[in-house]
């Protein structure tokens, strides 16, 4: 265990926790749960094996590379998995409650109407580009920190992973699909809701459809979207986390990252991916989990100073 780092503990804990939840709560919603459990056991074992191999053969670069950066591809796998698991605790989705809250707060549905309020192509291009930048920011900031200082990268990937894993657990327990999927898929989310008013206005303006980044995001969501992973917005939470690390380690670009993050928060609602409540929850998640993650991260290294050698 002394060769384990904070991100290893966080990742293995997430894998183990989800496996336990599957065993206890799988029910009829997860008929192939033994196969899924087996996958978790295999992934857990592979991660442990790579950590041990790297400790024994530290000079083998491919093993070292994979040992430190394996959480990144797992983000996508774990995210997609939440769609398989989010019916264990609740049948259907919780969007009816979010729809009512939005209606009570705003007297309308910003997650459906904002695009109609600002249908200009340049607005759509700007906001969809900001939404797409989420993927670039993770890679670019991570690469910059990796080149700059491996310890800084370790800090970044540890807190980012911690934030992702907490969001994924919430997705599994509290499935919310968001306005775009509710209306495009025609999902039934509850009676006595004024759907007809919004179904009639849910057509995407042609000016927006012509935006290049609208089409790019459409392809991404067609292939990688996970239904039920809207609350809290991990786009918002992780973008704020990236902004935090830019102010901490990459100060020359911090204001640019801050501006893009601000636009991204707007774009999540404009693009009909999230309710405003999801965005607020994403901000709150970042505000709570970044300090908590930092506390756990530095506490771990204080108790395990030998783990620092893994990032030299």
C-alpha positions, -999 to +999 in steps of 0.1 A: +000+000+000+029+024+005+033+026-033-003+037-036-009+074-042-041+094-034-055+090-069-050+052-066-069+051-033-097+073-047-100+052-079-099+018-062-123+030-035-148+041-063-145+008-081-150-012-048-179+010-037-198+006-070-192-031-069-207-033-034-237-012-045-242-036-075-241-067-053-266-053-027-290-032-049-289-047-084-325-060-084-343-065-116-329-034-132-295-050-136-299-086-148-263-089-159-249-077-126-225-107-122-207-098-154-205-062-144-191-072-110-165-093-127-154-064-148-149-043-116-129-070-100-107-073-131-101-036-134-093-034-097-068-062-100-052-046-132-047-013-115-031-029-085-009-050-108+003-020-127+011-002-094+031-032-082+049-036-115+059+000-116+072-002-081+093-033-090+104-020-125+105+018-122+127+022-153+102+007-178+086+039-192+054+024-207+045+009-173+053+042-156+032+062-181+002+040-177+006+038-140+003+075-135-023+084-162-047+055-162-075+075-145-081+096-177-096+068-199-115+056-169-134+089-166-153+080-198-158+043-189-172+052-154-193+080-168-209+056-194-214+030-167-236+053-146-264+049-172-264+011-165-266+016-128-289+046-122-321+026-120-310+006-090-324+031-065-351+049-085-372+037-114-373+064-140-358+098-137-362+128-113-367+154-139-403+161-129-390+177-096-364+197-114-390+209-140-412+221-112-384+239-094-373+257-125-409+267-132-413+280-096-380+299-097-382+314-132-418+311-143-404+294-174-379+267-184-345+284-192-331+250-202-356+249-231-361+286-238-327+302-237-318+291-272-350+307-285-342+339-267-308+341-284-310+322-317-281+342-333-256+319-350-226+338-335-241+333-300-246+296-306-211+292-321-196+310-291-215+291-264-212+256-281-175+263-285-172+270-248-191+238-240-167+218-263-137+235-247-143+214-216-127+184-233-098+205-245-092+222-211-088+189-193-062+177-218-044+210-223-041+219-186-032+183-177-005+182-204+008+217-194+012+206-158+027+173-168+054+191-188+059+217-161+060+195-130+049+159-124+039+168-088+016+195-100+000+171-125-004+145-097-022+171-077-044+181-106-054+145-116-060+136-080-085+163-072-101+161-107-106+123-102-120+128-067-145+153-080-155+131-110-160+100-087-183+119-063-204+132-092-207+097-106-220+083-073-247+111-073-256+102-109-261+065-099-283+075-069-302+105-083-307+101-121-316+133-139-315+133-177-318+170-184-342+189-207-327+180-240-330+142-235-364+145-218-380+161-249-359+146-277-366+111-264-401+118-253-396+105-218-425+105-193-413+123-162-445+129-144-482+141-147-497+175-146-467+193-161-472+220-188-452+201-215-473+212-244-461+248-241-425+237-244-428+208-269-442+233-294-411+256-289-385+228-287-374+230-323-338+241-326-335+273-346-319+268-381-293+295-372-282+274-343-282+241-363-258+258-387-232+264-360-202+241-364-197+234-327-234+226-325-228+198-349-196+186-332-214+185-298-243+166-315-219+139-326-202+137-292-236+133-274-249+108-299-219+085-291-209+092-255-239+106-236-250+088-205-287+093-197-292+103-160-259+121-156-271+157-154-272+166-117-248+181-107-232+193-139-198+177-140-190+201-169-194+230-145-177+214-115-147+201-134-143+234-154-142+253-121-116+228-108-095+234-139-099+272-133-087+266-098-055+248-110-049+275-136-048+301-109-027+279-087-001+267-113-007+283-147-013+319-139-005+333-174-037+317-188-059+319-157-081+348-169-087+330-202-097+298-184-120+318-161-137+335-191-142+302-209-156+286-177-181+314-173-193+309-208-194+272-203-217+276-173-241+295-196-237+271-225-249+241-204-283+257-201-283+273-236-275+239-252-304+223-233-281+199-216-288+210-180-313+227-158-301+259-140-304+238-108-278+214-123-254+243-129-259+257-093-252+222-080-221+219-101-208+252-086-216+240-051-199+206-058-167+224-068-169+247-038-171+218-014-152+190-031-121+209-042-112+220-006-122+186+007-101+169-020-071+191-011-075+183+026-075+146+019-047+148-007-022+166+015-032+146+046-025+114+026+010+125+016+017+137+052+010+102+064+027+085+034+057+106+025+072+077+005+043+081-020+058+114-031+086+094-048+061+080-073+058+115-088+094+124-091 
